[in-house]
């Protein structure tokens, strides 16, 4: 070996650790910048909404916050909204347990609620630093270590079922109530997006269950698509695991109506508890099913409040800021419901401590 080759090899050995350090630093910086970008967007949305609401009189020269302060409140309605949300959240835990038990995995109802509340709490954490779905998968795998793939699939399919029912319910209501034919841009745009997502969601799900998909060729092609290929491949693989359990999927599908409808009723109770002459209960179920599409945007808060505020004002011709107040009250009650997860989180803190290792582990097929 010549002196030149020895020097080249030595430089490579020295540069390898440095490259790894630089890669880690670049990844950390990227995450920090993304965090502050998201935080700036959220703050910007809320500053705009509060500025617009506080500067626009809607009755006798008073803005929405002055009216809210002066008029009587119906706290029994607010309590009813809390119970409705608690019931809806509980149904999501029952649905997930059904999907888990399809594979014969062990998950008691108590653990389904424990893992579910921890996931719900962490989903509401600032910017979603630790994904609630990731934590649910990890906790389930701890109890069923030989079924990692099935555990992850149950969480992904649980999310897919929830979205499909939300799309369907929103589409039915925007058509049945004539909401899609309203003159304002916000109502028309959101209605069309809801219908489009419904068609895309059910079409893609139906294609996955066709016989030729089971051979595994198409999902390998999907995984090669830039940016979204990995996600598309995971969604496809998760659905394929349930292709022989269509009855379970149908039951989970029906149960999900007991999730979205109570959430819409909760929104209606909040509005009635704070204001007078608000839209009806069907309108609020429609609002929740369509506005909640913003949950697909990777921001912890902001889009839901913005869209609900605009629809209240433009779609239902209510004063500027009423939708914002209702949305904020809805989020506050959601945080109170998720607060139940604090007890479960403290009891599972040691288990969750190794979540970073789980995220980087390669998946194994079972």
Secondary structure, DSSP 8 states (H G I E B T S, - for coil): --HHHHHHHHHHHHHHHHHHHHHHHHHHHHHHHHHHHHHHHHHHHHHHHHHHHHT---BTTB-HHHHHHHS---HHHHHHHHHHHHHHHHHHHHHHHHHHHTTT----HHHHHHHHHHHHHHHTSGGGSS-HHHHHHHHHHHH-TT-HHHHHHHHHHHHHHHHHHHHHHHHHHHHHS-GGG-SSHHHHHHHHHHHHHHHHHHHHHHHHTSGGGGGSHHHHHHTTSTTTHHHHHHHHHHHHTTTT-HHHHHHHHHHTHHHHHHHHHHHHHHHHHH-SS---HHHHHHHHHHHGGGGGSS-SSSHHHHHHHHIIIIIS---TTHHHHHHHHHHHHHHHHHTHHHHHHHHTHHHHTTHHHHHHS-----
